[in-house]
């Protein structure tokens, strides 16, 4: 975890000392600009306000919310979104479990969870009916955050599940038998629509779809939505698409704004007001076995995920989200704390 010293400097002293403009031999004028009048100063104030809200906590859902993070299109930020939203919700005071259903195990890596072949994993839960409680591990950096890791064995699970009884609902049964109290379960799906993803959809209540702000953003989503409809009609009547999250937003490009407008017009209220910017910090964090929330809590990516988590939590308890209090993540200000990165 990065030391707070990394961000304390810019927050407390965003500009050098007062500028002195010489007006001749007898006249000098000091013009110390107030912090509010500098981009870095404004960014620092907003960062302090956003991070300060983490201590306020959020209303806890009456029952565990099971959120499936899915999009068969690769590279849209599914795993990044899963782990950072989970960390944000835990830092807000929730008890959160991440279920890593991707054979690559990237969510496990990002959370600093050991997931080599000998480690008990979600594969054992699905194939051998091992209790979920025997594979769940606590995340060291974030209190209240837990992970059911994936190992490479999961790569063969699609084929092995075919011949098993109740192959579509094995994850659902494991979650129902898990006795530890949880506020949220976030399931990270592989970039496909096979049996692993179907297990997630049967186990979940809500579907969160990350959409990259790039060309062809909506391509392929039709099949995912049809699968959601099929699962809802035959296996899980409670399933619905609750959340669309715009990721990799670059406010400097016209394309990003056009994609965002298209997504909002297509999905309406399901789209979060908060969007996630392109951020080097978000990309760097997994290589240190951390989420961006612990790697660099003052970065634009961390603050955006904080706000997205607040919005998701408030929606879940029927509280309207007031965008006037969202200082980051808006389409025209996604890089608002860029100056202190």
Residue pairs with C-beta under 8 A, 6 or more apart in sequence:
1 141
1 290
1 294
1 295
2 294
2 295
2 296
2 297
6 296
6 298
7 47
7 296
7 297
7 298
7 340
10 40
10 44
10 298
10 339
10 340
11 44
11 47
11 48
11 298
11 340
12 44
14 35
14 38
14 40
14 41
14 43
14 44
14 339
14 340
15 33
15 35
15 38
15 40
15 41
17 32
18 30
18 31
18 32
19 30
19 31
19 32
19 33
20 28
20 29
20 30
20 31
21 28
21 29
21 31
22 28
23 29
33 41
34 41
35 41
35 42
35 44
35 45
36 42
36 45
39 339
40 339
40 340
42 336
43 336
43 337
43 338
43 339
43 340
44 337
44 339
44 340
46 303
46 327
46 328
46 336
46 337
47 298
47 303
47 337
47 340
49 327
50 303
50 306
50 307
50 327
50 328
51 297
51 298
51 303
51 306
53 306
53 310
54 91
54 92
54 306
56 92
57 92
57 93
58 89
58 92
58 93
58 94
58 309
58 310
58 313
58 314
59 313
59 314
59 317
59 319
60 93
60 94
60 183
61 183
61 184
61 313
61 316
61 317
62 317
64 182
64 183
64 184
64 185
65 183
65 184
65 185
65 205
65 206
65 316
66 175
66 184
66 185
66 187
66 203
66 204
66 205
66 206
67 184
67 185
67 186
67 187
67 204
67 205
67 206
67 207
67 208
67 242
67 243
67 312
68 187
68 189
68 200
68 201
68 203
68 204
68 206
68 207
68 208
69 78
69 81
69 82
69 85
69 186
69 187
69 188
69 189
69 208
69 209
69 210
70 78
70 189
70 197
70 200
70 201
70 207
70 208
70 209
70 224
71 78
71 189
71 191
71 209
71 210
71 211
71 221
71 224
72 191
72 192
72 193
72 197
72 220
72 223
72 224
73 191
73 212
73 219
73 220
73 221
74 191
75 212
76 210
76 211
76 212
76 247
76 248
77 210
77 212
77 247
77 248
77 276
78 102
78 188
78 189
78 191
78 210
79 102
79 106
79 107
79 110
79 188
80 110
80 247
80 282
80 286
81 208
81 210
81 245
81 247
81 276
81 305
82 98
82 107
82 186
82 187
82 188
83 98
83 107
83 110
83 111
83 188
83 286
83 291
84 282
84 291
84 292
84 293
84 301
84 302
84 305
85 186
85 208
85 305
85 308
85 309
85 312
86 96
86 97
86 98
86 145
86 184
86 186
86 291
87 96
87 139
87 142
87 145
87 291
87 293
87 294
87 305
88 293
88 305
88 306
88 308
88 309
88 310
89 96
89 183
89 184
89 309
89 312
89 313
90 96
90 139
90 142
90 143
90 144
90 145
91 142
91 293
91 306
92 309
92 310
92 313
93 144
94 144
94 183
94 184
94 313
95 144
95 146
95 180
95 181
95 182
95 183
95 184
96 144
96 145
96 146
96 182
96 183
96 184
96 185
96 186
97 136
97 146
97 147
97 148
97 182
97 184
97 185
97 186
98 107
98 111
98 145
98 146
98 147
98 148
98 185
98 186
98 187
98 188
99 122
99 147
99 148
99 171
99 175
99 185
99 186
99 187
99 188
99 200
100 106
100 107
100 108
100 115
100 122
100 147
100 148
100 149
100 150
100 188
101 122
101 150
101 154
101 171
101 187
101 188
101 189
101 190
101 196
101 197
101 199
101 200
102 150
102 154
102 188
102 189
102 190
102 191
103 150
103 152
103 154
103 155
103 157
103 190
104 150
104 190
105 115
105 149
105 150
105 151
105 152
105 154
106 188
106 286
107 147
107 150
107 188
108 114
108 115
108 147
108 149
108 150
109 115
109 286
109 289
110 285
110 286
110 289
110 290
110 291
111 139
111 145
111 147
111 289
111 291
112 139
112 140
112 141
112 289
112 290
113 137
113 139
113 147
113 149
114 137
114 149
115 121
115 149
115 150
115 151
116 151
117 151
117 152
117 153
119 149
119 151
120 130
120 134
120 135
121 135
121 148
121 149
121 150
121 151
121 153
121 154
122 135
122 148
122 149
122 150
122 154
122 171
123 150
123 151
123 153
123 154
123 157
124 130
124 134
124 135
125 131
125 132
125 135
125 148
125 170
125 171
125 174
126 154
126 157
126 161
126 170
126 171
126 174
126 196
126 199
127 157
127 160
127 161
127 164
129 170
129 174
131 174
131 177
131 178
132 148
132 174
132 175
132 177
132 178
133 178
133 179
133 180
135 148
135 149
136 146
136 147
136 148
136 178
136 180
137 146
137 147
137 148
137 149
138 145
138 146
139 145
139 146
139 147
141 290
141 291
141 294
142 291
142 293
142 294
154 196
157 195
157 196
158 194
158 195
158 196
161 167
161 170
161 195
161 196
161 199
162 195
164 170
166 173
167 195
167 199
168 195
168 198
168 199
168 202
168 235
169 199
169 202
169 203
169 235
170 199
171 187
171 199
171 200
171 202
171 203
172 199
172 202
172 203
172 236
175 185
175 203
185 204
187 200
187 203
187 204
189 196
189 197
189 200
190 196
190 197
193 223
193 224
193 227
197 227
198 227
198 231
201 207
201 227
201 228
201 231
201 235
201 236
201 239
202 231
202 235
202 236
202 239
203 236
204 236
204 239
205 238
205 239
205 240
206 239
206 240
206 241
206 242
206 243
207 228
207 239
207 240
207 241
207 242
207 243
208 242
208 243
208 244
208 245
208 312
209 221
209 224
209 241
209 243
209 244
209 245
210 245
210 247
211 217
211 218
211 221
211 244
211 245
211 246
211 247
211 259
211 263
212 247
212 248
213 246
213 247
213 248
213 249
213 250
213 255
213 256
213 259
213 260
213 275
214 248
214 255
214 256
214 259
215 255
215 259
217 259
217 262
217 263
218 262
218 263
218 266
225 241
228 239
228 240
228 241
231 239
232 238
232 239
232 240
241 267
241 270
242 270
242 315
243 270
243 272
243 312
243 315
244 263
244 267
244 270
244 271
244 272
245 271
245 272
245 274
245 275
245 276
245 308
246 259
246 260
246 263
246 271
246 272
246 275
246 276
247 275
247 276
248 276
248 277
248 278
249 256
249 260
249 275
249 276
249 277
249 278
249 331
249 334
250 256
250 277
250 278
250 334
251 257
251 277
251 331
251 332
251 333
251 334
251 335
256 331
257 331
260 275
260 331
263 271
264 271
272 308
272 311
272 312
273 311
273 321
273 323
273 326
273 329
273 330
274 304
274 307
274 308
274 311
274 326
274 328
274 329
274 330
275 304
275 329
275 330
275 331
275 334
276 282
276 301
276 304
276 305
276 308
276 329
276 334
277 300
277 301
277 304
277 329
277 334
277 335
279 292
279 299
279 300
279 301
279 304
279 341
280 341
281 292
281 295
281 296
281 299
281 300
281 301
281 302
281 341
282 292
282 299
282 301
284 295
284 296
285 291
285 292
285 294
285 295
285 296
288 295
292 299
292 301
292 302
292 305
293 302
293 305
293 306
295 302
296 302
296 341
298 337
298 340
298 341
299 337
299 340
299 341
300 328
300 334
300 335
300 336
300 337
300 338
300 341
303 327
303 328
303 329
303 336
303 337
304 328
304 329
304 334
306 328
307 326
307 327
307 328
307 329
308 329
310 321
310 326
311 321
311 326
314 320
314 321
315 321
323 330
327 333
327 336
328 334
328 336
328 337
